[in-house]
Amino acid sequence: AKGRKVHFLPPYRGETTLQIARLLGLAPERVPLYASVELAKAVVALREIKDADEIDQIEKACEIGSKMHRMAMKMCRPGVVEREIAGAIESIALQHGAGVSFFSIVSQHGETLHNHCHEGTLLSGRLMLVDAGAETTMNYCSDFTRTFPVSGRFTQKQKDVYDIVLAANDRTFSLAGPDSYYYRMHNEASLVIAEGLKSLGLMRGDMQDAVTVGAQALFMPHGLGHQMGLDVHDMENIGEKYVGYDEQTLRSSTPGLSSLRMGKRLREGMVITVEPGIYFIPALIEKWEREGLGGGFIDFAKVREYLDFGGIRIEDDMLITSFGNRLLGGNRPPVTTAQIEEYMND
């Protein structure tokens, strides 16, 4: 009433929007227009750099997350229903912390990126994708993804695609550090994926040019990762343009890169997920072929041989350090094809 600026963060929940509307005499639909950019930026600056106690909490969340993924691998076999595994791993999150950090993805339809249906019965020859994490009692999060064969053994075709995704994950860890930009990490991982797919005959031409136009986004339509902390997508309710981007780093419109949640310069103390993937999404493949998308870099006849393949994602959690980065969670879930097969058949 006195014309003073009232600072509040962009409201995430409907009841918060209604509360602010009543306090400030605004129509609810106008509340987001009055959210404070200054306060949003200040909170992001405080929260995105984790101190030693926060890192310790995230390490604990990663340890719980590792237990969850190891349990999933041990339970995975033909005839098991997905919900049995989902229930078992979520019970671990509750036994050791405050529960899951997000709704678990437990599915042999890994090509559906956020598939929360757990009704499938596991079939030999399929791949099982588990994207799951835990929260500590202080509500710090972990977020891992592993993809493994229902039968306990990868086929050569599955192994070939899996190794490309793992190489993209490794490439990110070899490059990320203070003052590097995460959108460049996304492009580097995308180039590894494109080159790998070209080696399998699924893409053709100059892969640097292909990544420039986003042709590999047919196979990895999402971004490489996001910040993580007190929420699994830390602070994104405040506004992704403040959390993942800033005045120096604007969001791209290139396919794939446009879906990157975190593109800005990395700083010591940031915690970021690294989650490359390759997915064969029948509806998306059909759309791209019908509309002539992909810039001529896609061999659609070859891609159609993979329509029943599913999807592979490999996700780990990274701390940016003064010297580069390090993997969070001392007990990393098995990640190479040999490690996974050995663990599943032990």
GIKARA-V344675 format. One record per backbone hydrogen bond with DSSP energy under -0.5 kcal/mol. NH is the residue of the N-H (numbers start at 1). CO is the residue of the C=O. Records with the same first field share a line. If there is no record, write none. Layout:
NH = CO  CO
//
This chain:
7 = 5
17 = 13
18 = 14
19 = 15
20 = 16
21 = 17
22 = 18
23 = 19
24 = 20
25 = 21
26 = 21
30 = 27
31 = 27  28
33 = 30
34 = 30  31
35 = 32
36 = 8
37 = 35
40 = 36
41 = 37
42 = 38
43 = 39
44 = 40
45 = 41
46 = 42
47 = 43
48 = 44
50 = 48  269
55 = 51
56 = 52
57 = 53
58 = 54
59 = 55
60 = 56
61 = 57
62 = 58
63 = 59
64 = 60
65 = 61
66 = 62
67 = 63
68 = 64
69 = 65
70 = 66
71 = 67
72 = 68
73 = 69
74 = 70
75 = 71
76 = 72
79 = 122
80 = 77
82 = 120
83 = 118
84 = 81
85 = 81
86 = 82
87 = 83
88 = 84
89 = 85
90 = 86
91 = 87
92 = 88
93 = 89
94 = 90
95 = 91
96 = 92
97 = 93
98 = 135
99 = 93  135
101 = 133
105 = 131
106 = 104  115
107 = 129
112 = 109
113 = 111
115 = 112
116 = 114
122 = 80  120
126 = 123
128 = 148
129 = 107  127
130 = 128  146
131 = 105
132 = 130  144
135 = 99
136 = 140
139 = 136
141 = 229
142 = 134
144 = 132
145 = 315
146 = 130
148 = 128
150 = 126
152 = 149
159 = 155
160 = 156
161 = 157
162 = 158
163 = 159
164 = 160
165 = 161
166 = 162
167 = 163
168 = 164
169 = 165
170 = 166
171 = 167
172 = 168
173 = 169
174 = 170
175 = 171  172
176 = 172
178 = 321
179 = 266
180 = 177
182 = 264
183 = 263
184 = 181
185 = 181
186 = 182
187 = 183
188 = 184
189 = 185
190 = 186
191 = 187
192 = 188
193 = 189
194 = 190
195 = 191
196 = 192
197 = 193
198 = 194
199 = 195
200 = 196
201 = 198
202 = 197
203 = 197
204 = 297
207 = 205
210 = 206
211 = 207
212 = 208
213 = 209
214 = 210
215 = 210
217 = 214
218 = 215
219 = 216
220 = 216
223 = 259
228 = 271
229 = 231
234 = 227  232
236 = 233
238 = 235
239 = 235  236
242 = 239
243 = 239
244 = 240
245 = 240
246 = 249
249 = 246
250 = 248
257 = 255
258 = 254
259 = 256
260 = 257
261 = 225
262 = 225
263 = 244
264 = 244
266 = 180
269 = 320
270 = 267
272 = 318
273 = 226
274 = 316
275 = 224
278 = 312
279 = 219
280 = 310
281 = 279
282 = 280
285 = 281
286 = 282
287 = 283
288 = 284
289 = 285
290 = 286
291 = 287
292 = 288  289
293 = 288
297 = 294
299 = 202
300 = 298
303 = 299
304 = 300
305 = 302
306 = 303
307 = 304
309 = 306
312 = 278
314 = 276
315 = 145
316 = 274
318 = 272
319 = 326
320 = 270
321 = 319  324
326 = 319
328 = 317
332 = 330
340 = 336
341 = 337
342 = 338
343 = 339
344 = 340
345 = 341
346 = 343
//
